[in-house]
Amino acid sequence: MNEKYKSGFVTLIGRPNVGKSTLMNHLIGQKIAITSNKPQTTRNKIQTVFTSEEGQIIFVDTPGIHKAKNKLGEYMVNVAERTLNEVDVVLWLVEPTTFIGAGERHIAEQLGRVKTPVILIINKTDMVKKEEIAKSIEAYRKIYDFAEIIPVSALRGENTKVIMDMIFKYLPYGPQFYDEDTVTDQPQRQIVAELIREKSLHALDEEIPHGIAVSVDKMTYRKKGNIYDIDATIICERDSHKGIIIGKGGSMLKKIGTNARYEMEMLLEAKVNLQLWVKVKKDWRDSDFLLKNYGYNKKDI
């Protein structure tokens, strides 16, 4: 075994919308975390694995740390806060600003309870002038003692190599946890469900997306013809939402299905026969039973 080999767990935190999934996809080089400009996109711990000569990084993409409003919110906050103590490095992603609001201060407070080294990543540097970035670094230095501070543009992939170097600097020495060809430990069904949810988020109006979940009811593979048959249901909270998701003459559901199928075929390297349904389950976000049913299990946190 290479004694210089490093391996460990890294989590990416930050308020919703700050660009965590975009950064994650850049660092790994493959689309896994779903991206959307609507908050609350990531709900479960997504583990993504990066393997190189130097070592192996297992990324744990936590849900955003925020104050909970309902049972789904509580679940997400618990997952996020517990993860901070279980990893070797924390990456905290923020936007370049000198105003540090309550959300950011809440995160700094949570970080004050952990001993893990924290690397501050100031994202979206392509949006502001250089002197603004310097002021932002100063402002953040005052609220927390960071191991490193790195300005980046996740969208353009600028400075992302520095992040990898810094992660390796703080990772412990040790053997690989996963084989070289492992990119994620998420079951394929879950990734398929997330893809459908992502495409729904992109296609629908602001007020609907938080209230949708996706359950994959059937996923079977036919070797002859290299085809996956996938049946999935989009669950929403209101009858009025159901109509919007289906769209005029089924047009919206067709659009979601077409977009999702395209990415599934790339991911699964096979043809996909996708059937989508829409069901209304009122207040599923406040029901322990339904949360568990859609893949959010309290025992997992």
PAZAPA-4460 file (N, C-alpha, C; in steps of 0.05 Angstrom, whole numbers, plus 32768, in hexadecimal, padded with zeros to 4 digits):
% residues 301
    n_x    n_y    n_z   ca_x   ca_y   ca_z    c_x    c_y    c_z   seq   type   mol
   8011   7FE8   8000   8000   8000   8000   8011   8019   8000     1      M     A
   8009   802D   7FF2   8017   8047   7FF1   8013   8055   800C     2      N     A
   8029   805A   801A   8027   8066   8035   8020   8084   8033     3      E     A
   8023   808F   801B   801D   80AB   8018   8000   80AF   8010     4      K     A
   7FF1   8099   800C   7FD6   809B   8002   7FC3   80A6   8017     5      Y     A
   7FB1   80B8   800F   7F9F   80C4   8022   7F82   80BD   801A     6      K     A
   7F71   80BB   802E   7F55   80B7   8028   7F44   80C1   803F     7      S     A
   7F2C   80CB   8038   7F1B   80D5   804E   7F02   80E2   8043     8      G     A
   7EF2   80EC   8056   7ED7   80F6   804F   7ED7   8115   8050     9      F     A
   7ECA   8121   803D   7EC8   813E   803B   7EAB   8146   8038    10      V     A
   7EA2   815A   8046   7E87   8163   8041   7E87   8180   8038    11      T     A
   7E73   8186   8028   7E70   81A0   801C   7E57   81AC   8028    12      L     A
   7E5A   81C3   8036   7E43   81D0   8042   7E40   81EC   8037    13      I     A
   7E29   81F8   803D   7E24   8213   8034   7E06   8217   8032    14      G     A
   7DFE   8230   8032   7DE1   8235   8030   7DD6   822B   8015    15      R     A
   7DBC   8225   8014   7DB1   821C   7FFB   7DB7   8230   7FE5    16      P     A
   7DBC   8226   7FCC   7DBF   8238   7FB5   7DDB   8243   7FB1    17      N     A
   7DEE   823B   7FC2   7E08   8248   7FC0   7E1A   823B   7FAB    18      V     A
   7E11   8224   7F9F   7E20   8217   7F8A   7E2F   81FE   7F92    19      G     A
   7E25   81F1   7FA7   7E33   81D9   7FB1   7E33   81C2   7F9C    20      K     A
   7E1C   81BD   7F90   7E1B   81A7   7F7D   7E2B   81AD   7F64    21      S     A
   7E2B   81C6   7F5B   7E3B   81CD   7F43   7E59   81C9   7F49    22      T     A
   7E62   81D1   7F61   7E7E   81CD   7F68   7E85   81AF   7F6A    23      L     A
   7E73   81A0   7F76   7E76   8183   7F7A   7E7A   8176   7F5E    24      M     A
   7E69   817D   7F4B   7E6B   8171   7F31   7E85   8178   7F23    25      N     A
   7E90   8190   7F28   7EA9   8198   7F1D   7EC0   8188   7F29    26      H     A
   7EC0   8185   7F43   7ED6   8177   7F51   7ED7   815A   7F49    27      L     A
   7EC0   814E   7F45   7EBF   8132   7F3E   7EC1   812D   7F20    28      I     A
   7EB6   8140   7F11   7EB7   813E   7EF4   7EA1   812C   7EE9    29      G     A
   7E8D   8127   7EF9   7E76   8118   7EEF   7E5D   8122   7EFD    30      Q     A
   7E47   8123   7EEF   7E2F   812F   7EFB   7E22   811B   7F0E    31      K     A
   7E22   8121   7F28   7E16   8110   7F3B   7E03   811F   7F4D    32      I     A
   7E0D   8133   7F5A   7DFB   8144   7F6A   7DE9   8153   7F57    33      A     A
   7DCF   8155   7F5E   7DBD   8162   7F4B   7DC0   8181   7F4E    34      I     A
   7DBE   818F   7F38   7DC1   81AC   7F3A   7DA7   81BA   7F33    35      T     A
   7DA1   81CE   7F42   7D89   81DF   7F3D   7D8D   81F9   7F4B    36      S     A
   7D81   820E   7F40   7D84   8228   7F4F   7D6F   822C   7F64    37      N     A
   7D60   8216   7F6A   7D4C   8218   7F7F   7D58   820C   7F98    38      K     A
   7D52   8218   7FB0   7D5D   820D   7FC9   7D52   81F1   7FCF    39      P     A
   7D5E   81E3   7FE2   7D55   81C9   7FEB   7D56   81B4   7FD5    40      Q     A
   7D6B   81B6   7FC4   7D6C   81A2   7FAF   7D78   8188   7FB9    41      T     A
   7D8C   8189   7FC9   7D99   8171   7FD3   7D8D   8169   7FED    42      T     A
   7D83   8150   7FEF   7D75   8148   8007   7D83   8132   8017    43      R     A
   7D93   8122   8009   7DA0   810C   8017   7DBE   810F   8015    44      N     A
   7DCC   8100   8027   7DE9   8100   8025   7DF1   80F2   800B    45      K     A
   7DFC   8101   7FF8   7E05   80F4   7FDF   7E23   80F0   7FE2    46      I     A
   7E2B   80D7   7FE0   7E48   80D2   7FE1   7E53   80CF   7FC5    47      Q     A
   7E67   80E0   7FC0   7E74   80DF   7FA6   7E91   80D9   7FAB    48      T     A
   7E9D   80C8   7F9B   7EB8   80BF   7FA0   7ECC   80C9   7F8B    49      V     A
   7EE2   80D5   7F93   7EF7   80DE   7F81   7F10   80CF   7F87    50      F     A
   7F1B   80C1   7F73   7F33   80B0   7F78   7F49   80BA   7F65    51      T     A
   7F61   80BE   7F71   7F78   80C5   7F61   7F91   80B7   7F6C    52      S     A
   7FA8   80BD   7F60   7FC2   80B1   7F69   7FC7   80B9   7F86    53      E     A
   7FBF   80D1   7F8C   7FC5   80DD   7FA7   7FB4   80D1   7FBD    54      E     A
   7F9B   80CB   7FB6   7F89   80C1   7FCB   7F6C   80C0   7FC2    55      G     A
   7F5B   80BD   7FD5   7F3E   80BA   7FCF   7F2E   80CD   7FE1    56      Q     A
   7F1D   80DD   7FD4   7F0C   80EF   7FE3   7EEF   80E5   7FE0    57      I     A
   7EE2   80E1   7FF7   7EC5   80DA   7FF6   7EB6   80F3   7FFE    58      I     A
   7EA7   80FE   7FEB   7E98   8117   7FF0   7E7D   810F   7FFB    59      F     A
   7E75   811C   8011   7E5A   8119   801C   7E4C   8133   8019    60      V     A
   7E39   8134   8007   7E2B   814D   8001   7E13   814F   8013    61      D     A
   7E15   815F   8028   7DFF   8160   803B   7DE9   8173   8032    62      T     A
   7DD1   8170   803C   7DBD   8184   8037   7DC6   819E   8045    63      P     A
   7DBC   81B5   803C   7DC3   81CF   8047   7DBD   81D1   8065    64      G     A
   7DCE   81DF   8074   7DC9   81E3   8090   7DB7   81FC   8092    65      I     A
   7DA0   81F8   809D   7D8E   820F   80A0   7D7B   8209   80B7    66      H     A
   7D6B   821C   80C0   7D58   8217   80D5   7D40   8208   80CA    67      K     A
   7D38   81F2   80D7   7D24   81E1   80CC   7D08   81ED   80CF    68      A     A
   7CF7   81E8   80BA   7CDB   81F2   80BA   7CC7   81DB   80BC    69      K     A
   7CCF   81C3   80B4   7CBD   81AC   80B6   7CCD   8193   80BA    70      N     A
   7CC0   817C   80B9   7CCF   8163   80BF   7CE5   815D   80AA    71      K     A
   7CDF   8163   8091   7CF4   815F   807C   7D0B   8172   8082    72      L     A
   7D05   818A   808A   7D1A   819E   8091   7D2B   8194   80A9    73      G     A
   7D1D   8189   80BD   7D2C   817E   80D5   7D3E   8168   80CD    74      E     A
   7D34   8156   80BC   7D44   813F   80B3   7D5E   8149   80A5    75      Y     A
   7D5A   815D   8093   7D70   8168   8084   7D85   8175   8095    76      M     A
   7D7C   8184   80A9   7D8E   8192   80BB   7D9E   817D   80CC    77      V     A
   7D90   8169   80D6   7D9E   8154   80E6   7DB3   8146   80D6    78      N     A
   7DAD   813F   80BD   7DC0   8131   80AC   7DD9   8143   80A9    79      V     A
   7DD4   815C   80A3   7DEA   816F   809E   7DFC   8172   80B7    80      A     A
   7DEF   8177   80CE   7E00   817C   80E6   7E0F   8164   80EF    81      E     A
   7E03   814C   80EC   7E11   8135   80F5   7E29   812F   80E3    82      R     A
   7E26   8134   80C9   7E3B   812F   80B6   7E55   813F   80BD    83      T     A
   7E51   8157   80C7   7E69   8168   80CD   7E7C   815A   80E0    84      L     A
   7E72   814A   80F2   7E84   813D   8105   7E90   8123   80FB    85      N     A
   7E86   8119   80E4   7E8F   80FF   80DB   7EA3   8101   80C4    86      E     A
   7EAA   8119   80BC   7EBB   811B   80A4   7ED7   8125   80AC    87      V     A
   7EEA   8125   8099   7F05   812E   809E   7F0A   814B   8097    88      D     A
   7EFA   8154   8083   7EFD   8170   807A   7EE1   817B   8074    89      V     A
   7EDC   8194   807C   7EC3   81A1   8075   7EC9   81B8   8061    90      V     A
   7EBB   81B8   804B   7EBD   81CE   8038   7EA4   81DF   803C    91      L     A
   7EA8   81F9   8042   7E91   820A   8045   7E90   821E   802E    92      W     A
   7E7B   821C   801E   7E79   822C   8006   7E67   8244   800B    93      L     A
   7E72   825C   8005   7E63   8275   8009   7E65   8286   7FF0    94      V     A
   7E55   829B   7FEF   7E57   82AF   7FD9   7E68   82C6   7FE1    95      E     A
   7E74   82D5   7FCE   7E86   82EB   7FD5   7E76   8303   7FDF    96      P     A
   7E74   8306   7FF9   7E66   831D   8004   7E73   8325   801F    97      T     A
   7E70   833E   8026   7E7B   8346   8040   7E64   8345   8055    98      T     A
   7E4B   8343   804B   7E35   8341   805E   7E31   8323   8065    99      F     A
   7E35   831D   807E   7E32   8301   8087   7E18   82FF   8097   100      I     A
   7E04   82F3   808A   7DE9   82F2   8095   7DE5   82DC   80AA   101      G     A
   7DCD   82DA   80B4   7DC6   82C7   80C9   7DCB   82AA   80C1   102      A     A
   7DC5   82A4   80A7   7DC9   8289   809E   7DE6   8280   80A0   103      G     A
   7DF8   8292   8097   7E15   828C   8099   7E1F   828B   80B6   104      E     A
   7E15   829D   80C6   7E1D   829D   80E2   7E14   8283   80F0   105      R     A
   7DFC   8279   80E8   7DF2   8260   80F3   7E05   8249   80EC   106      H     A
   7E0F   8249   80D4   7E22   8234   80CB   7E3C   8237   80DB   107      I     A
   7E46   8250   80DE   7E5F   8254   80ED   7E5C   8249   810A   108      A     A
   7E45   824D   8115   7E3E   8244   8130   7E40   8225   8131   109      E     A
   7E34   8218   811D   7E34   81FB   811C   7E51   81F1   811A   110      Q     A
   7E61   81FF   8109   7E7D   81F7   8104   7E8E   81FA   811D   111      L     A
   7E86   820D   812E   7E94   8212   8147   7E94   81F9   8159   112      G     A
   7E82   81E7   8154   7E7F   81CF   8166   7E8F   81B7   815B   113      R     A
   7E9C   81BA   8143   7EAA   81A3   8138   7EC8   81A9   8138   114      V     A
   7ED8   8193   8137   7EF5   8196   8137   7F01   8193   811B   115      K     A
   7EEF   818D   8108   7EF8   8188   80EC   7F03   81A2   80DF   116      T     A
   7F1A   81A0   80D0   7F23   81B7   80C2   7F0F   81C1   80AE   117      P     A
   7F0B   81DB   80AD   7EF7   81E7   809B   7F05   81F8   8085   118      V     A
   7F00   81F2   806C   7F0B   8202   8056   7EF4   8213   804B   119      I     A
   7EF8   822D   804C   7EE3   823F   8041   7EE8   8243   8023   120      L     A
   7ED2   823E   8014   7ED4   8242   7FF7   7EC1   8259   7FEF   121      I     A
   7ECD   826E   7FE5   7EBC   8285   7FDC   7EB6   8281   7FBF   122      I     A
   7E9D   827A   7FB9   7E95   8274   7F9E   7E8B   828C   7F8F   123      N     A
   7E86   8289   7F74   7E7B   829E   7F63   7E8D   82B6   7F62   124      K     A
   7EA8   82B1   7F62   7EBB   82C8   7F61   7EBA   82D5   7F45   125      T     A
   7EAE   82C8   7F31   7EAB   82D4   7F17   7E96   82EA   7F17   126      D     A
   7E87   82EC   7F2D   7E71   8300   7F2E   7E7A   831B   7F3A   127      M     A
   7E92   831B   7F47   7E9A   8334   7F55   7EB7   833C   7F4F   128      V     A
   7EBE   8354   7F57   7EDA   835E   7F53   7EEC   8352   7F67   129      K     A
   7F06   8352   7F60   7F1B   8345   7F72   7F1B   8351   7F8E   130      K     A
   7F18   836C   7F90   7F19   8379   7FAB   7F01   8371   7FBC   131      E     A
   7EEB   836A   7FAF   7ED3   8361   7FBE   7ED9   8345   7FCB   132      E     A
   7EE8   8335   7FBC   7EEF   831A   7FC6   7F01   831D   7FDF   133      I     A
   7F14   832F   7FDE   7F26   8334   7FF5   7F16   833D   800D   134      A     A
   7F03   834F   8009   7EF2   8359   801F   7EE2   8342   802B   135      K     A
   7ED8   8331   801A   7EC8   831A   8022   7ED8   8307   8033   136      S     A
   7EF1   8302   802B   7F03   82F0   803A   7F07   82FC   8056   137      I     A
   7F0C   8316   8058   7F10   8324   8072   7EF8   8320   8084   138      E     A
   7EE0   8324   8078   7EC7   8322   8088   7EC3   8306   8094   139      A     A
   7EC9   82F2   8083   7EC6   82D6   808D   7EDB   82CE   80A1   140      Y     A
   7EF3   82D9   809E   7F08   82D3   80B2   7F00   82DA   80CE   141      R     A
   7EEF   82EF   80D0   7EE7   82F9   80EA   7ED4   82E6   80F9   142      K     A
   7EC5   82D6   80EA   7EB1   82C5   80F7   7EBA   82A8   80FC   143      I     A
   7ED1   82A0   80EF   7ED9   8284   80F3   7EF7   8281   80EC   144      Y     A
   7F04   826E   80FA   7F21   826A   80F5   7F23   8253   80E0   145      D     A
   7F25   825B   80C7   7F26   8247   80B1   7F41   823B   80AD   146      F     A
   7F42   8222   80A5   7F5C   8215   809E   7F67   8222   8084   147      A     A
   7F55   8227   8071   7F5D   8233   8057   7F45   8243   804D   148      E     A
   7F4B   8257   803C   7F36   8266   802E   7F3D   8266   8010   149      I     A
   7F2A   825D   7FFF   7F30   825B   7FE3   7F19   8268   7FD3   150      I     A
   7F20   827D   7FC2   7F0C   8288   7FB1   7F0A   8278   7F97   151      P     A
   7EF1   8271   7F8E   7EEE   8261   7F76   7ED5   826B   7F66   152      V     A
   7ED4   8261   7F4D   7EBB   8263   7F3D   7EB4   8247   7F35   153      S     A
   7EA1   823B   7F43   7E99   821F   7F3D   7E8D   821D   7F21   154      A     A
   7E7F   8232   7F19   7E72   8232   7EFF   7E87   822F   7EE8   155      L     A
   7E9D   823E   7EEC   7EB2   823E   7ED7   7EC8   822A   7EDD   156      R     A
   7EC6   821D   7EF4   7EDB   820A   7EFC   7EF5   8217   7F03   157      G     A
   7EF5   8230   7F0A   7F0E   823F   7F11   7F17   8239   7F2D   158      E     A
   7F30   8231   7F30   7F3C   822C   7F4B   7F33   8213   7F58   159      N     A
   7F24   8202   7F4A   7F1A   81EA   7F57   7F30   81D6   7F5D   160      T     A
   7F46   81D7   7F4E   7F5D   81C5   7F52   7F69   81CB   7F6E   161      K     A
   7F6A   81E5   7F75   7F75   81ED   7F8F   7F65   81E0   7FA6   162      V     A
   7F4B   81DE   7FA2   7F3A   81D1   7FB7   7F43   81B5   7FBB   163      I     A
   7F47   81A6   7FA5   7F4F   818A   7FA8   7F6A   8188   7FB7   164      M     A
   7F7D   8199   7FB0   7F97   8199   7FBD   7F94   819E   7FDB   165      D     A
   7F83   81B1   7FE2   7F7F   81B7   7FFF   7F71   81A1   800E   166      M     A
   7F5E   8194   8000   7F51   817D   800D   7F66   8168   8014   167      I     A
   7F77   8161   8000   7F8B   814C   8005   7F9E   8154   801B   168      F     A
   7FA4   816E   801E   7FB5   8178   8033   7FAB   8170   804F   169      K     A
   7F90   8171   8052   7F85   816B   806D   7F7A   814F   8071   170      Y     A
   7F7A   813F   805B   7F70   8123   805F   7F84   8112   806D   171      L     A
   7F7A   80FE   807D   7F8D   80EC   808A   7F98   80D7   8076   172      P     A
   7FAF   80CB   807D   7FBA   80B6   806D   7FAA   809D   8072   173      Y     A
   7FA6   808D   805D   7F97   8074   8060   7F90   8068   8046   174      G     A
   7F86   804F   8046   7F7F   8041   802D   7F65   804B   8022   175      P     A
   7F60   8042   8009   7F46   8049   7FFC   7F2E   803C   800A   176      Q     A
   7F18   804B   8009   7EFF   8040   8014   7EF0   8032   7FFE   177      F     A
   7EF3   803C   7FE5   7EE3   8031   7FCE   7EF6   802A   7FB7   178      Y     A
   7EEC   8018   7FA5   7EFB   8011   7F8D   7EFF   802A   7F7C   179      D     A
   7F13   8029   7F6A   7F19   8040   7F58   7F01   8049   7F48   180      E     A
   7EF1   8035   7F3F   7EDC   803D   7F2C   7EC2   8045   7F3A   181      D     A
   7EC2   8047   7F54   7EAA   804F   7F62   7EA8   806E   7F61   182      T     A
   7E91   8078   7F58   7E8E   8095   7F57   7E79   809D   7F6C   183      V     A
   7E65   808C   7F71   7E52   8092   7F85   7E48   8079   7F92   184      T     A
   7E40   807A   7FAC   7E35   8063   7FB9   7E17   8064   7FB9   185      D     A
   7E0C   8078   7FAC   7DEE   807A   7FAB   7DE3   8065   7F99   186      Q     A
   7DCE   8057   7FA2   7DC2   8044   7F90   7DB7   8052   7F78   187      P     A
   7DB8   8043   7F61   7DAF   804F   7F48   7D93   805A   7F49   188      Q     A
   7D81   804B   7F58   7D65   8054   7F5A   7D63   8070   7F65   189      R     A
   7D75   8075   7F79   7D74   808F   7F86   7D7E   80A5   7F73   190      Q     A
   7D92   809F   7F64   7D9C   80B3   7F51   7D87   80B8   7F3B   191      I     A
   7D79   80A3   7F33   7D64   80A7   7F1F   7D4E   80B8   7F2A   192      V     A
   7D46   80B4   7F43   7D31   80C4   7F50   7D3A   80E1   7F52   193      A     A
   7D54   80E6   7F59   7D5E   8101   7F5B   7D5F   810F   7F40   194      E     A
   7D65   8100   7F2B   7D65   810C   7F10   7D49   8115   7F08   195      L     A
   7D35   8105   7F0E   7D19   810D   7F08   7D12   8126   7F18   196      I     A
   7D1B   8126   7F31   7D15   813D   7F42   7D23   8156   7F37   197      R     A
   7D3B   8153   7F2E   7D4A   8169   7F23   7D3C   8175   7F0B   198      E     A
   7D33   8163   7EF9   7D26   816D   7EE0   7D0B   817A   7EE7   199      K     A
   7CFE   8170   7EFC   7CE5   817D   7F04   7CEB   8199   7F0F   200      S     A
   7D00   819B   7F1F   7D07   81B5   7F2B   7D0D   81C9   7F15   201      L     A
   7D1B   81C0   7F00   7D21   81D3   7EEA   7D09   81DC   7EDB   202      H     A
   7CF5   81C9   7ED8   7CDF   81CF   7EC6   7CC7   81DD   7ED4   203      A     A
   7CC6   81DA   7EEE   7CAE   81E4   7EFC   7CB1   8200   7F09   204      L     A
   7C9B   820A   7F13   7C9B   8225   7F20   7CA7   8224   7F3B   205      D     A
   7CAF   823B   7F46   7CBB   823E   7F60   7CAD   822F   7F77   206      E     A
   7C92   8232   7F78   7C85   8229   7F91   7C81   820A   7F92   207      E     A
   7C83   81FD   7F7C   7C7E   81E0   7F7C   7C95   81CF   7F85   208      I     A
   7CAE   81D4   7F7C   7CC4   81C0   7F7F   7CC9   81B6   7F9C   209      P     A
   7CC7   81C7   7FB0   7CCD   81BD   7FCB   7CBA   81A7   7FD2   210      H     A
   7CA1   81A9   7FC8   7C8D   8196   7FCF   7C8C   817E   7FBD   211      G     A
   7CA2   8177   7FB0   7CA2   815E   7FA0   7CB7   814A   7FA9   212      I     A
   7CAF   8131   7FA7   7CC3   811B   7FAC   7CBF   8108   7F94   213      A     A
   7CD2   80F7   7F91   7CD0   80E3   7F7B   7CD5   80C7   7F86   214      V     A
   7CC3   80B5   7F7F   7CC9   8099   7F87   7CCC   8089   7F6E   215      S     A
   7CE1   8079   7F6D   7CE5   8067   7F56   7CD7   804C   7F5D   216      V     A
   7CC1   8046   7F50   7CB1   802F   7F57   7CBC   8015   7F4A   217      D     A
   7CC8   8018   7F33   7CD3   8000   7F26   7CEB   8008   7F16   218      K     A
   7D00   7FF7   7F17   7D18   7FFC   7F07   7D23   7FE1   7F00   219      M     A
   7D1E   7FD8   7EE7   7D28   7FBE   7EDF   7D38   7FC0   7EC6   220      T     A
   7D4B   7FAE   7EC3   7D5E   7FAF   7EAC   7D59   7F97   7E99   221      Y     A
   7D57   7F9E   7E7F   7D54   7F88   7E6B   7D6E   7F87   7E5C   222      R     A
   7D7C   7F71   7E60   7D97   7F6D   7E54   7D94   7F6F   7E35   223      K     A
   7D7F   7F62   7E2B   7D7B   7F62   7E0E   7D72   7F7E   7E07   224      K     A
   7D82   7F8C   7DF8   7D7C   7FA7   7DF0   7D87   7FBC   7E03   225      G     A
   7D93   7FB4   7E19   7DA0   7FC6   7E2C   7D8C   7FDD   7E34   226      N     A
   7D76   7FD5   7E40   7D60   7FE9   7E47   7D59   7FE7   7E64   227      I     A
   7D55   7FFE   7E71   7D4A   8000   7E8C   7D2D   8008   7E89   228      Y     A
   7D1B   7FF9   7E96   7CFF   8002   7E99   7CFB   800F   7EB4   229      D     A
   7CF5   8028   7EB4   7CF2   8037   7ECE   7CD7   8043   7ED0   230      I     A
   7CC9   803C   7EE6   7CAF   8049   7EED   7CB4   805B   7F05   231      D     A
   7CAC   8074   7F04   7CB0   8086   7F1A   7C98   8098   7F1E   232      A     A
   7C95   80A0   7F37   7C7E   80B2   7F3F   7C89   80CC   7F4A   233      T     A
   7C7F   80E2   7F40   7C85   80FC   7F4C   7C6E   8101   7F61   234      I     A
   7C76   8105   7F79   7C62   810A   7F8F   7C61   8128   7F95   235      I     A
   7C49   8134   7F94   7C46   8150   7F9B   7C32   8153   7FB1   236      C     A
   7C30   816C   7FBC   7C1F   8170   7FD3   7C03   8179   7FCD   237      E     A
   7BFE   8184   7FB5   7BE3   818F   7FAF   7BD9   8186   7F94   238      R     A
   7BBE   8184   7F92   7BB2   817D   7F78   7BB9   8192   7F63   239      D     A
   7BBA   81AB   7F6B   7BC0   81C0   7F57   7BDD   81BC   7F4C   240      S     A
   7BEF   81B2   7F5E   7C0A   81AD   7F55   7C0B   8196   7F41   241      H     A
   7BFA   8182   7F46   7BF9   816B   7F34   7BF3   8173   7F18   242      K     A
   7BE0   8185   7F15   7BD8   818F   7EFA   7BEF   819E   7EED   243      G     A
   7BFE   81AD   7EFD   7C15   81BC   7EF1   7C2B   81A9   7EE9   244      I     A
   7C31   8195   7EF9   7C46   8182   7EF3   7C40   8172   7EDA   245      I     A
   7C26   816B   7ED7   7C1E   815C   7EBF   7C1E   816E   7EA6   246      I     A
   7C14   8187   7EAA   7C14   819B   7E95   7BFE   8196   7E81   247      G     A
   7BFA   81A9   7E6F   7BE5   81A7   7E5B   7BE9   818F   7E48   248      K     A
   7BD6   817D   7E49   7BD8   8165   7E38   7BF1   8154   7E3F   249      G     A
   7BFA   8156   7E58   7C12   8146   7E61   7C2C   8151   7E58   250      G     A
   7C2C   816A   7E4E   7C45   8176   7E42   7C5C   8179   7E56   251      S     A
   7C55   8182   7E6F   7C6A   8187   7E83   7C77   816D   7E8C   252      M     A
   7C66   8159   7E91   7C70   813F   7E9A   7C82   8132   7E84   253      L     A
   7C7A   8137   7E6B   7C89   812C   7E55   7CA5   8139   7E54   254      K     A
   7CA5   8154   7E58   7CBE   8163   7E58   7CD1   8159   7E6E   255      K     A
   7CC6   8156   7E86   7CD6   814C   7E9D   7CE1   8130   7E96   256      I     A
   7CCF   811F   7E8C   7CD7   8103   7E85   7CED   8102   7E70   257      G     A
   7CEA   8112   7E5B   7CFE   8113   7E46   7D19   811C   7E50   258      T     A
   7D19   8132   7E5F   7D33   813C   7E6A   7D40   8129   7E7D   259      N     A
   7D30   811C   7E8E   7D3B   8109   7EA1   7D45   80F0   7E93   260      A     A
   7D37   80E7   7E7F   7D3F   80CE   7E71   7D5A   80D2   7E63   261      R     A
   7D5D   80E9   7E57   7D76   80EF   7E49   7D8E   80EC   7E5C   262      Y     A
   7D8C   80F7   7E74   7DA3   80F5   7E87   7DA6   80D9   7E93   263      E     A
   7D8F   80CB   7E97   7D90   80B0   7EA1   7D9F   809E   7E8E   264      M     A
   7D9A   80A2   7E74   7DA6   8091   7E60   7DC5   8095   7E60   265      E     A
   7DCD   80AE   7E64   7DEA   80B3   7E66   7DF6   80A6   7E7F   266      M     A
   7DE7   80A8   7E95   7DF0   809E   7EAE   7DF1   807F   7EAE   267      L     A
   7DDC   8073   7EA4   7DDA   8055   7EA5   7DE7   8048   7E8D   268      L     A
   7DEF   8058   7E79   7DFA   804E   7E60   7DE8   8038   7E54   269      E     A
   7DCE   803E   7E53   7DBB   802C   7E48   7DA2   803C   7E3F   270      A     A
   7D90   802F   7E30   7D77   803D   7E29   7D65   803D   7E41   271      K     A
   7D54   8051   7E43   7D42   8052   7E5A   7D25   8056   7E50   272      V     A
   7D14   8044   7E5A   7CF7   8046   7E54   7CEB   8050   7E6E   273      N     A
   7CE4   806A   7E6F   7CDC   8077   7E88   7CBE   807D   7E87   274      L     A
   7CB0   8074   7E9C   7C93   807A   7EA0   7C91   808B   7EB9   275      Q     A
   7C84   80A3   7EB6   7C81   80B5   7ECD   7C63   80B8   7ED4   276      L     A
   7C5E   80B8   7EEF   7C43   80BE   7EF9   7C45   80D5   7F0D   277      W     A
   7C2E   80E1   7F13   7C2D   80F6   7F27   7C18   80EF   7F3C   278      V     A
   7C1F   80F0   7F55   7C0B   80EB   7F6B   7C0B   8102   7F7F   279      K     A
   7BF4   8106   7F8B   7BF3   811B   7FA0   7BF3   810D   7FBC   280      V     A
   7C06   8115   7FCD   7C06   810C   7FE9   7C09   8125   7FFA   281      K     A
   7BF3   812E   8005   7BF3   8147   8014   7C06   8146   802C   282      K     A
   7C15   815B   8030   7C27   815D   8047   7C3B   8147   804B   283      D     A
   7C45   813B   8035   7C58   8125   8038   7C71   812D   8046   284      W     A
   7C78   8147   8045   7C90   8151   8052   7C8E   8150   8071   285      R     A
   7C76   814E   807B   7C73   814E   8098   7C6B   8132   80A3   286      D     A
   7C6C   811E   8091   7C65   8103   809A   7C7E   80F2   809B   287      S     A
   7C83   80E7   80B3   7C9B   80D5   80B6   7C99   80BD   80A3   288      D     A
   7C81   80B2   80A1   7C7D   809A   8091   7C84   80A0   8073   289      F     A
   7C78   80B7   8069   7C7D   80BD   804D   7C9A   80C5   8047   290      L     A
   7CA6   80D4   805A   7CC2   80DB   8057   7CD3   80C2   8053   291      L     A
   7CCD   80AE   8064   7CDC   8095   8063   7CD7   8087   8048   292      K     A
   7CBE   8089   8040   7CB5   807D   8027   7CC4   8088   800F   293      N     A
   7CCB   80A2   8010   7CD8   80AE   7FF9   7CF7   80B0   7FFD   294      Y     A
   7D01   809F   800F   7D1E   809C   8011   7D2B   80AD   8026   295      G     A
   7D1C   80BA   8037   7D29   80CA   804C   7D24   80BB   8066   296      Y     A
   7D38   80AC   806F   7D33   809B   8087   7D41   80A7   809F   297      N     A
   7D32   80AB   80B4   7D3D   80B7   80CD   7D55   80A7   80D8   298      K     A
   7D54   808D   80D4   7D69   807B   80DE   7D83   8081   80D0   299      K     A
   7D82   808D   80B9   7D9B   8092   80AA   7DAA   80AA   80B5   300      D     A
   7D9E   80B9   80C7   7DAC   80D1   80D0   7DB9   80CD   80EB   301      I     A
***
